[in-house]
Amino acid sequence: MKVVSTPDAVPPMPVFSQATISRGYVYVSGNIGCDHEMKVVEGGVQTETRVALENMSKVLKAAGSGLEHIVKANIYLKHMERDFGPMNEVYIQFFDKDKMPARTCVGVATLPLGAVFEIECVAEIP
C-alpha cells in the first residue's frame, strides 16, 4: 500500500490519509466541502459538492488518476430529501454522462465539521 498526499488538496486530519493506492486502484478518503483552514464553505449543498469534488480531483491527480477513472463513489447527505436533487445538479457536471461511475447515496445524521455533503471513491489508475 502507498499513501497519497498532495499539498494542493485540503490536508487530511491526522487519523487518516488523503488516499491510498493498492493493486492498481486509489481509495480516496471522504471529502467535504471545506477550505485549507478546515472551514466548511458557505452556500449549502451545491457549493459543498463542488468544492469536495474539486478537492477529490486534486487527490486523484496526485495518485495518477482522475475523476474519469472513478469506478465507485459513495455520497453521504445530512438532508437527503432537501439536498439530493440540488447535489445531483452539481455532481453531474463533473462526469461524462455516458460513463457515470457506480454510486451509493445515503442519508446520515451528521457529518464532520457540520458539513451537509461528503464523498469518497475508488478509482482505477490507468
Steps between C-alpha positions, in 0.01 A plus 500: 500500500617851416371817669399792277561852623483828314524855636263611220205334675351564842729339757365187668443472871786316675295179534480417125663559160365697205510172309680169471604299197477122486501253209434760229226687681493820702272516803416861578393591852183697560502859377274774625471848356754680714796730444866454600420646844249215550198730490192383313429730207184710507226454245336168585509161338579615146804701606618223734458240223702707252784568746514137618514367142769753406704390802447132420615567144829641635555191714425272205743694281773461762435126490531487119127471440205733450127537537449320168656186651265474801333161509302548823399806700324518835314816596367596840236771541382650826167612348414237238152623403603864472845460344490193272379687190716812541807284573443300181481822296862570594622138510402431138715793380816312602439180301442383144128417485577177312764383752347567838667305783302263719373692800326471833340796677383471859350735753691543825436671832817708503822564306840641602523873573128547446515423127188389312686305226786249497638281221756219481600287205701219349667567165719311256852618433544477122 
